[in-house]
Amino acid sequence: MAEHFVTLHCEPCASCRFEAWQRVVEGRLRWEEQRYCPTDEALACGGGWGPPPPWVRERIVAAEGTVRLAVGGPDGVPLKAVRALYGLTLPQLREARETGLAATPVEAELLRAAGGPAARPPTVPSL
């Protein structure tokens, strides 16, 4: 899929609109953004795979908040999935394991599907 990026050359005003969202497509994280300024009649769209750039993620977090996830261990999302999604170094992964991870709701859904506690079937005690 080809990606498209356009830079707007307008000064942000009250008429400018910015939308950003994430979704899971075929088991992969996808982000999209759209900017529109009716004053300058400018429209720009962008998107990509994986975590969004910081300016897009900030908008998503402002609109949807974050979900605190435990990383590693029996109740956390798998270390391998966290490292693969965010491209963390080993020290960053160690910090995430100690403090948890602030994920967007869509990121949390994807990580949980990778084998976190919500993805595991409940255990039934034997009689």
Secondary structure, DSSP 8 states (H G I E B T S, - for coil): ---------S---TT-EEEEEEEEETTEEEEEEEEEETTTTEEEEEEEESS--HHHHHHHHHHH--EEE-BSSTTSB-HHHHHHHHT--HHHHHHHHHH-EEE-HHHHHHHHHTT-TTTS-------
